[in-house]
């Protein structure tokens, strides 16, 4: 087996998280608060999220959330790849 490139895997996970974040923004813009609540209620096995949905979020706050999601995703992906590589090297020795 070959090692995972830590930076590239981190970038892939961060980018995926950012795309999901953008998808959430698009969903909120297109279906409104009721549709958003219905979508996330079904996604979260019936947990009622209608009381925590905030539709009046400023653009700057959404951009900060997008950047935070990417950074956290990058860190998580890089950590997973690094742990995988360490475990791979330990197993092959």
SULDA-V415306 format. One record per pair of residues at least 4 apart in sequence whose C-alpha atoms are under 6 Angstrom apart, sorted by the first residue. I is the first residue (numbers start at 1). J is the second residue. D is the distance in Angstrom with one decimal. If there is no record, write none. Layout:
i & j & d
I & J & D
I & J & D
This chain:
i & j & d
3 & 85 & 5.5
4 & 81 & 5.7
6 & 78 & 4.9
6 & 81 & 5.2
9 & 77 & 5.7
10 & 74 & 4.0
10 & 77 & 4.0
10 & 78 & 4.3
11 & 15 & 5.9
11 & 74 & 5.3
13 & 73 & 5.3
13 & 74 & 5.8
13 & 77 & 5.4
14 & 70 & 4.2
14 & 73 & 3.9
14 & 74 & 4.3
18 & 66 & 5.8
18 & 69 & 5.9
18 & 70 & 5.3
27 & 31 & 6.0
28 & 32 & 5.3
28 & 36 & 5.7
31 & 35 & 4.9
37 & 41 & 5.8
37 & 49 & 5.9
37 & 50 & 5.2
40 & 44 & 5.9
41 & 46 & 4.7
41 & 47 & 5.3
41 & 48 & 5.5
42 & 46 & 5.3
69 & 73 & 6.0
73 & 77 & 5.9
74 & 78 & 6.0
84 & 88 & 6.0
